[in-house]
């Protein structure tokens, strides 16, 4: 009898979970960063400091999945439009999985292609509250994942870094929407266990049948700054060629691919 | 009691649980169920909403800035003004994209108040009221070829402010007096053809009329004149013979995995007038350069190495004291993030003169060493979410016992207003070595750039 009860409990448990933590994390990673074979979007950032002053960034981003394995390597091309002092600069990233990304920056006024040394991925992206890693994706193998709970709408996952040295958080919690597998909210806790950074999605649009985050806000609670990130003109499976992600197009922006 | 605890727990959970965002049912808060916004009409409206904020596609793309800066010498130089820099610069840039071609114009109205004996506008050497930076047309006639014709800025090679195979014109006066780094590069009037193949990418640049460096000529920066055997400045006219002949520059580039390899060739002239002709005038002797470079990720940073053989073809034997000898030039460099938001880099550079015995036996004037060694160290720190940045770079030659220090501090007050200050320092044991001769030109400067 006891055995039967246990079996019953196990089965119930199994049914309740239905999906493993790893699957949730993988699906979330896929839906956040790897949708389609490629993608493009117009990106706007509004950075607000503690005194309410605003700085604005706008750029076009092109992405291509290049990994042989699912959700592996990617290439990104970022073309800056605003502010004026970075206008027409282009940033090329070959995202690697178990090694440093390759990064190049093109400065048009000098016609200079500079290779960027592998920098800390948890530093500000273009001066915003988003980190480089928030935009390009954090390696899911870098953290341990636990399912804390399942609510009507969300899986709540706690992510604890395997190596605490390179990161400023002790763990972060994610509220992952159960059917779209999009992280709707993340909370980052510092080494003293205090909440200091939050990410929250404000808007989701369904584009080519894919629910897609089109507006999100990252807040730095210590510095009292925040950045609103919005994506527009999002498209998947554009048919981007790998050639675009080379020095040729750093020097000559791919006008056709960026007019959409 | 149990109920209370339960209520408390569920309340606290509820408190931190995010409500659904717009598009995931967040608009309809009373309805517990949610639907995806899969109605194409709705997403279309959303799209229009977001893209509607973009301005209508303008006829052409424009941007510009106003740059005001002033600087002063920190030592007294009897052959120069104390004021080292006083610029009002209005930069305008207009570009137009077509389907597979592009037209670019950029130019600066420049009020150079330091140069009181203001020259007439000369588009070739950039003096006078207008400096044309770019006026070019680029096109892709077939998918594997790009062509760019006209005035353009050209750069290649792996060094950081050390150029071995990049023989495109530089503006050393601007670089040493505290103008924006952009102005280190002087424009070329050239045709650039780029051919992309699976085997190798080829860049070929033809400059029909030689583009000299905007070199040190005493007008802003005093220097040691080997001809006169003393330091001279703006009171001593720099007499040189102009060169109207053509230049060719070639680069073959190949990326293998993450490593970039390149081979280079150049047929032209020494970019600074380093020869003296029979009339006692400076001139640009013939020069051919053959070189190679490699750049790759290395130990979490970026490493590079570059080499060039400088064939001074008017003095193959090395026994003409009025023309530079052949040289070998080497460079290795490494850049790495030191700590968060701080990057450090170092380079080591050697210029090795060939036929040194012949050089010694025919030497007139100041003797140069067979090898000139130089190290550079650079630290760049970004602060306050990349609005404040500090850069320090030191060039030091252990063989010449001289060097050059560059400091700069930039603060972006807003997206469009930048304030900056900096310094260019020169020092050396002797007044005749490369950096030592510029000692009295050490300067500090400050200014602002306003974008519009």
Interface residues (C-beta under 8 A of the other chain):
Chain A: X42 X47 X49 X53 X55 X56 X82 X83 X84 X85 X87 X94 X99 X100 X102 X109 X110 X111 X112 X113 X115 X116 X117 X118 X119 X120 X122 X123 X124 X126 X127 X128 X129 X149 X151 X152 X153 X154 X156 X175 X177 X179 X180 X182 X184 X185 X187 X200 X201 X202 X203 X204 X205 X206 X207 X209 X211 X214 X215 X225 X230 X232 X233 X243 X246 X247 X248 X252 X255 X256
Chain B: X13 X16 X17 X18 X20 X21 X22 X23 X24 X32 X34 X36 X37 X38 X43 X46 X47 X50 X51 X53 X54 X63 X65 X97 X99 X100 X102 X133 X138 X140 X146 X152 X153 X154 X155 X181 X182 X184 X185 X194 X196 X201 X253 X255 X258 X260 X295 X297 X300 X301 X302 X304 X335 X336 X337 X340 X341 X343 X345 X385 X386 X387 X412 X414 X415 X416 X418 X449 X451 X452
